[in-house]
Amino acid sequence: MRTRNNESAENYLETILILSERLPVVRSVDIANELDFKKSSVSIAMKNLREKNHITMTDAGYIYLTDEGMAIASMIYERHKLLSKGLESLGVPKEIADYDACRIEHVISKESFEAIKSHMCKE
């Protein structure tokens, strides 16, 4: 069984990873815009992620994932992509598949995810 991270923290880390693939730098305002959250809520979350050593922030406000933060973000993002793709292949509309994958990615065990991944990669 995997150690449970906070679902909200996992979502923030995944969002930072996704934004870092699209933008030259990631700032709190970018995260707030992406998630449609208040900047104050994002600031509190970034403080918590810094305290857990999942991110670093420069004086200019640029946000970077630490190795630990990247490991969590990558795991969650991999789960999201594979689960969403799997649900779509079963005929679930993309929007619903994305929503459901976002929920499942946080609660599925490592063992169950690896079994699903192994099964899907055979096809």
N, C-alpha and C positions, 0 to 999 in steps of 0.2 A: 504494500500500500504506500502511496505517496504522502509526503507531508503536505498538509493543507495550507495553501497561501490564501490570503484574503482575496475574494473574487474581484473586488474593486481594484485592489493593487495589481492583480493580474491583468485586468482590462487596461489600466493605465500603462503598464509596461508594454503590453501588446500594441497599444496605440502609439507609443513612442517609437517602437520598432518600425511600424508601418509608415509613420510620418518620416522617419529617418531615411527610408528608401525613396521617398518622394521629394523631400526638402533638403537643402544644403545644411541647415541647422534646425533643431527643434526647440521651440520656446513654449512656455506655459500658455500663451495666447493661442498658439497653434493647436495645442491639445484641447483647450476650451472650445475652440471653434469646431474641431473635428467631432467632439463628443456632445456639443451643444450644452456645455456646463458653464456655470459662472466661473470667472477667473479666480474668485476667492476660494471656491471649492477645489479647484486645481492646485492653487498655491498650498493649501493644507495637505493635499495628497502628495505633492512633490516634497514637502517637508518630511512627511512620513517615509517616503521612499528613500530620501537621503539618509534618514536615521537608520534605516534597515540596510544601508549600503547597496541599494539597487540602482541608484542613479548618482551622478555628480552634476553639479551646475557650476558654470563659469560665472564670473562677476558680471558678464554681459547677459546672463540669463539663459545661456545655451545649455540644453539638457542632453546628457549622454548616459547610456546604459553602462553599468559596471559589468564585469564578467558574470557575476551572479544574476544581475538584472537581465542581461542578455540571454542567459540560460533559461530563465523563467519565461521571458517574452517569446523566445524561439519555440519553446515547448508548446506554449499556448497557441501561437500562430500556426504551428504545424498541425495541431489538433483541429483548429478552426477550419483550415483549408481542406484537410482530408475529410472531416465530418460533413462539411458543407457540400463538397463534391460527391460524397457518398449518398447524401440525402437527395441531391439533385438527380443522381443516376437512378434513384428509385422513383422519380417522377414528382418530387416535391418542388414547388416553384422556388426560384432562386432566393427571393426575399425571405420566404419562410425558412428555407434551408439555412441561410445565413443567420437568421435570428435564433433558430433552434441550435445550430452549431455553437453559437456564442454562449448559450446556456449550458450545453452538454460539456463543452471543453473544460469547464472548471470542476466538474464533479466526477467525471469518468476516471476510473483507476488506471494506473499505468498498464496493468496487465490486460484490462479490457481494451484499452486503446491499441496496444501492441498487437492484440489478436485481430482487431478490425483492420489495422494497417496491413498486417501480413495477408489477410484474406483479400483486401482490395488490391494489393500489389501483385497478386497471382493472376488477376484478371487482365 
